[in-house]
Amino acid sequence: MFTPGIWQALIVAMIVLLLFGTRLPSVMRSLGEGITEFKKGMKGTESDPNSRIEDQSE
């Protein structure tokens, strides 16, 4: 099977940067926010800890 070496990976990375360089920061930011939201969902924590107290008092 074909496994890319370091030079092939660098060439592909350069092409990706040339093609998507202007949009790459916004894509990475969105990816980071998505991962953060996913982790919050997996923990089951809410953004407002007081809302859980209000729910239990009713």
Secondary structure as UniProt FT lines:
FT   HELIX           6..20
FT   TURN            21..23
FT   HELIX           24..43
FT   HELIX           49..57
//
